Amino acid sequence: MTMILCRSIAGAMSTMVWAGPRVYYAMAQDGLIPSRFCRTSGARGTPTHATLLQSLWASVLIVSGSFEQLVVYSGTVFTVFSALAVGTVLILRRKEPDLPRPYRTPLYPLVPGFFILMSMVIVWNAASERPFEAGLGLATVLAGTPLYLLWQRFRTTTS
């Protein structure tokens, strides 16, 4: 069991090391964060500034609490964002029904609906068992909304 857990953690870490900076890169391209985070270097186009931002955030998280606290906090954040991402499938299918679909979701809308429901159960369980860490994770997610609205207002006044 320990080996399975270690492999799972290593896989998740590898994914976040690769994907995290590219999320910041895309956000910078969309103007949601400063443009310096979409700078790349090297022949492979590695987003170096975004990678440094991801490393800084990871360092802050590492020194902020125990391993268990970090797992509950980050797990809550990842679960909420995963559910939101899957929820966009439902929204886009309704808003843009004529868009070409390169991938068809099997048993749509049951599969995305079930995923969202189970994500809510996971977050509820985390909040019941570890309210501080899960609450901090939810607060982090919710803090994004006013920050996004402020940034949008700032962008429109400077444009």
C-alpha positions, 0 to 999 in steps of 0.5 A: 500500500505504501508503494502505491501511495508513493507512486500516486504522490510522485505521479501527482507531483510530476503532473503539477510540476509540468502543468502548473507553470503552463496554467500560469503561462496561459493566464498571463497570455489571457492578461489575467496575471502579469505578462512576464509569466508568459515568457519562455526560454530555450528551444522547448519554450519552457515558461521559466518565469511561470515555473519560478512562480510555481516553485515559490508557491510550492515553497510557501506551501511546504513550510506552512504546515504538516504534510497532512494539512498540505494534503487536505488544503491542496486536495480541497483546492484541486477537487474544487477546480476539477469539479469546476473544469468538468462543470464547464463541459455542461455549460459549454454544451448548453451555450455552444451546442454547435461547436465541433466536439473532438471528444464525446463524453460517454453517458453525457451528462451522467458522467460529468454530473457524477464526477461533480457530485462525488467531488462535492462529497469529497470536499464535504468530507474534508470539511467535516474531518479537517474544517480548518484546512478544507476551509482555507482551501475553499477560501483560496478558491473563493478569493479568486472571484473578487481578485478576478473582478478587480483585475478585469476592472483594472484591465478595462480602465488601463486599456 
